[in-house]
């Protein structure tokens, strides 16, 4: 675990630096467009209906429920540890992704 920490620190620093540079470049591009008198509609960004956070959140909830149910199965049945944990993690993780799909589908219909 101690060997992975520097990798995460470097990744976080580079991603933070990339984000700042990206924002500064985008700001500079917008300023140039404004100075040249370009159409203001070019500066308006369209909303991106990306449900990535919903998918990840429901997947994590499903995995957590799977771990809890897997632990319960290990304690109450004769299933071995690996079968109980992995089957429940995949089952409830998949259920979380399916629920995410249907929520996203319903939300997109309401937006149109």
C-alpha positions as CSV (number, residue, x, y, z in Angstrom):
1,X,0.0,0.0,0.0
2,X,2.8,2.4,0.8
3,X,4.2,1.9,-2.7
4,X,1.0,3.1,-4.3
5,X,0.8,6.4,-2.4
6,X,3.4,8.3,-4.5
7,X,1.7,7.2,-7.7
8,X,-1.6,8.6,-6.5
9,X,0.0,11.9,-5.3
10,X,1.7,12.4,-8.7
11,X,-1.6,11.6,-10.5
12,X,-3.5,14.1,-8.4
13,X,-0.9,16.8,-8.9
14,X,-0.9,16.3,-12.7
15,X,-4.7,16.2,-13.0
16,X,-5.0,19.4,-10.9
17,X,-2.4,21.1,-13.0
18,X,-4.1,20.0,-16.2
19,X,-7.4,21.3,-15.0
20,X,-6.0,24.7,-14.2
21,X,-4.2,25.0,-17.5
22,X,-7.3,23.9,-19.4
23,X,-9.4,26.5,-17.6
24,X,-6.8,29.3,-18.4
25,X,-6.6,28.3,-22.0
26,X,-10.4,28.2,-22.4
27,X,-10.6,31.6,-20.7
28,X,-8.0,33.1,-23.1
29,X,-9.9,31.7,-26.1
30,X,-13.1,33.3,-24.9
31,X,-11.4,36.6,-24.4
32,X,-10.0,36.5,-27.9
33,X,-13.5,35.7,-29.3
34,X,-15.0,38.6,-27.4
35,X,-12.3,41.0,-28.6
36,X,-12.8,40.0,-32.2
37,X,-16.6,40.6,-31.8
38,X,-17.6,37.0,-32.4
39,X,-21.1,35.8,-31.9
40,X,-21.9,35.4,-28.2
41,X,-23.7,32.1,-28.9
42,X,-20.3,30.5,-29.5
43,X,-19.5,31.1,-25.8
44,X,-22.6,29.3,-24.6
45,X,-21.9,25.7,-23.8
46,X,-24.7,23.2,-24.3
47,X,-25.6,21.2,-21.2
48,X,-24.0,17.8,-21.2
49,X,-26.5,15.3,-19.9
50,X,-23.9,12.8,-18.6
51,X,-25.0,10.6,-15.9
52,X,-21.6,9.3,-15.0
53,X,-21.9,10.2,-11.3
54,X,-25.3,8.5,-11.0
55,X,-23.8,5.3,-12.6
56,X,-20.8,5.3,-10.3
57,X,-22.9,6.1,-7.3
58,X,-25.4,3.3,-7.9
59,X,-22.6,0.9,-8.8
60,X,-20.9,1.7,-5.5
61,X,-24.1,1.3,-3.5
62,X,-24.8,-2.0,-5.3
63,X,-21.3,-3.3,-4.5
64,X,-21.6,-2.2,-0.8
65,X,-25.0,-4.0,-0.5
66,X,-23.4,-7.0,-2.3
67,X,-20.6,-7.2,0.3
68,X,-23.1,-7.0,3.2
69,X,-25.3,-9.7,1.7
70,X,-22.2,-11.8,0.9
71,X,-21.0,-11.6,4.5
72,X,-24.5,-12.6,5.6
73,X,-24.5,-15.6,3.3
74,X,-21.0,-16.7,4.5
75,X,-22.3,-16.6,8.1
76,X,-25.7,-18.2,7.6
77,X,-25.0,-20.8,4.8
78,X,-22.4,-23.3,3.8
79,X,-21.2,-21.2,0.8
80,X,-17.5,-20.6,0.7
81,X,-16.3,-17.0,1.0
82,X,-15.3,-16.4,-2.6
83,X,-18.6,-17.6,-4.1
84,X,-20.8,-15.7,-1.6
85,X,-18.9,-12.4,-1.9
86,X,-18.2,-12.3,-5.7
87,X,-21.7,-13.5,-6.6
88,X,-23.4,-10.9,-4.5
89,X,-21.0,-8.1,-5.5
90,X,-21.6,-8.8,-9.2
91,X,-25.3,-9.3,-8.7
92,X,-26.0,-6.1,-6.8
93,X,-23.4,-4.1,-8.8
94,X,-25.3,-5.1,-12.0
95,X,-28.6,-4.3,-10.4
96,X,-27.2,-0.8,-9.6
97,X,-26.2,-0.3,-13.2
98,X,-29.5,-1.5,-14.5
99,X,-31.4,0.9,-12.2
100,X,-29.0,3.7,-13.3
101,X,-29.9,2.9,-17.0
102,X,-33.7,3.1,-16.3
103,X,-33.4,6.3,-14.3
104,X,-31.3,7.9,-17.0
105,X,-33.7,6.8,-19.7
106,X,-36.6,8.2,-17.8
107,X,-34.8,11.5,-17.2
108,X,-33.9,11.9,-20.9
109,X,-37.5,11.3,-21.9
110,X,-38.6,14.1,-19.5
111,X,-36.1,16.5,-20.9
112,X,-37.2,16.1,-24.5
